[in-house]
Amino acid sequence: MPVFRLRRELAFPDPGQAEEGLLAIGGDLSLPRLLLAYRSGIFPWYGAEDPILWWSPEARAVLRPGHLHLSARTRRSLRQRPFELRFDSAFEAVIAACATVPRPGQEGTWITPEMRAAYVGLHRAGHAHSVEAWREGELRGGLYGVALGGAFFGESMFSLEAEASRAALQALDVRLQAHGFTLLDGQLPHEGLAGYGFQAVPRDRFLKELAIALRGPGQPGTWSVP
């Protein structure tokens, strides 16, 4: 199957035509194109030296809100030393940390300055959100992603202290369940996500579940209030 080159027209090919997950190349990271991509089950992912690449993997990592798995040790630790958890109070700091905090076995980052600017724009428009774990006034971990209808698309997380990112993920799971979200997308399946309860869902099934989730009310606007 071919990899499609995007033009100025605001459109994507059928996600089912993606070859080994890669669907298209080019286009831009404008707000309308990003929103169309997520609604279509597509997301951008590329390196600093690459053109914009658009993906729709053959399998997607999916968690049903309310079914997050954390080990007994993690839950005990979070009870004994709880973090202060906030939403949307430091989105730009969270995405900057996700781009710069080193990860074992990973060099560089796909969160380029262009990507950061695009997602800050999504946040200011009320579509992208951060969950933050704070301790003594310092940001110690968090995550960010995109919310549309009853679907949340997780993008990245970071941790500067043991359990901080897990605390943020737990807070996200609770909030999504409380507001009627039905789908938490973790994008590419891998062992780490499977440990939290994410399941690998075939693309066709994911797209059907996404279509249903998008019709949900979700929680538009800022998440800085409950």
N, C-alpha and C positions, 0 to 999 in steps of 0.2 A: 504494500500500500504506500502511496506517496505521503510525504510530509508537506502540508499545505503552506503556502506563503500568504500571509494576510495582507490585504490592501487597506485603503482608507475606509472602505465600507465597514460599518459596524456590524460584523457578522463573524460566526465561527462555523467551521465544517461540523458535520455530525460527529459527536465524540466517539461513536462506534468505529470510526475510520482511523483511529489512532493506531500507529504501528509501534508496538512495544511501549505503549503509553504516550509517546510523543505525537502530538496532533498537528501543531502548526508552529510557524516561525514568523517573527516580525510583529507588525502592529505597534501598539503603544500601551502605556499603563494609565490611560485616562480613566476617570471615574466611571463613565458609562461602559467602557470596554471591560473593566474589572468586574463590575456588577453583572454584566451579561455572562462573563466567563463563569463566575461562581454559580449563577442560576442554571448554567448549562452543564455543571459538573466538571469544569475545566479550571486549572490554576496555572499561574506563571511560576517558572523555576529555572534559573540559569545562572551561570557564573559571571564574574566581573568582565571577562574578556569575550563573552558570548553575546549573540543577539538574543532578543526576548524569545523564550521557548515556552510553549503552551502544552500542558499535559492533561491527559485523561487516562489514568492507569487502568489496566485490565482488572485489577482488584483494588478495593479501597478499604482502609482501616476505619471501622465505624464502631462507635459506642452509643448505646441507648442511654440517655440521661437517667440517672438513678441506679445504674448498674456498674459504677466505677469500682474497681477492686484495688484496695490498698492492703498491704500486709498488716498483720496484727502489730508487728514492731513499729511500722510507720504510724498507725493510728494511735498507738500508745505514746509515741514520741510527740505527736501533734497535740495530744491532750495534756501532756506534762509540760511542754514548752510551746504554747500556742503562739502563732504569729498574729499580728494585726493585719487583717485582710481588707483590701480596698479594690474598688473597680473604677477604671477610667480616671484615676487621679494623677497618673504619671505615664501616659501612653508612650510619649516620645522617649522617655528614659527606658521603658521596657524594651521597645524595639531596638534602641541603641545597644542595650545590654545583650539582647539576643544575637546581635550582629558581631559583638566584640568579645564576649566572655568565651575563653577557650573551652573546647570540648575534647575529651580523650579520643584520639584516632581521627580527628577532623582538622583539616588545614583550611584556612580561609573561611569565607562565608558567601552564601548566595544572597544575603540581604544587603544588596548594593545600595549606595546613596540614592539611586533612582528608585529602587524598591521602597526604601524607607520613606522617601517623599510621597510616593503614591499611597502608601498605607496610612501615613499621617493625614493625607487628604480624605481617605475613606473614614478615618476616625472623626475628623472634623465634620463630616457629613452625617455622622451617626451610625455608620455601618461597621466600623472596626472598634474593638474593645480590648482593654487590658485588664488582667487580674493580677494584683500585686500582693506580695507577702512582705510586710515591714516588721522590723524589730528595732525598738529604741530610736525611731525616727529615720532609720536607714532602710532603703530598698534592698532586700536580700534575695528576692527571686520573683518570678512571675511568668506570665505567658500573654500572648495576644492572638487574635483571630478575627474573623469576619462573621457577622450575624445577619441572616436574611430570613424573614419569616420564622419558622420553627427549626431552622438549621443553623448550626454554628460550625464554621470551618477553622479548625485550629491551625495556626501557622508555625509558631516556634515558642520555646520556653527556655528559661535560663535559671541558674541557681548559684548563689554565692555562699549558701549555707545549707547544710544537710537538711533535707525534707522541705525546703522553701518552695521549690517548684511543685512538689506534690501537694503542699498546702493550697497553692493557687489552683491546681487542677481539681482538688476536692471542692473548693469554693465555687468553681465554675460549674461543676456537676450539680451541686445543690441548687444553684441559681437557675440553670437550664431546666431542671425538673420543676422548680417552683413556677416557672413562667410558661410551661407547656411545650418546651422544645422537644422534638422527637428524634433528632439526629445530631450527633457530634462527630464530625469528620476529622480523622487524623491523617488523611492523605495516604501516603505509602505504608502498607503494612510492614511491621518489623517486630522483632522479639520484644523490644522495650515496650511498645504499645500493647502488645498481646498480654504482657504482664499486668496491665491496668484493666484488662477486660475488653479491649478493642478486638473486633472480629474482622477477618478478611472477607469482604463482600464483593461478589462479581460485579463488574461495571453495569450491566443491564439492570440488575436488581438495585444497585445503588441509585441509578438515575430514576427509577420508579419511586423509591423511597424519598429521594430528594424532591421530586415533583410534589409529593404529598406534604412533605415538611414545609416547603415554601409557601403553602397555603395557610400555614399556621400563623397565629397572631404574633408570636415571638415577643420581643421587647424593643421596639424602635426607640431611637434617640439615645441620650447618654445613660450610662449605667452607674453613674456616680451616686445615685440614690437607689434604695431598695426597690 
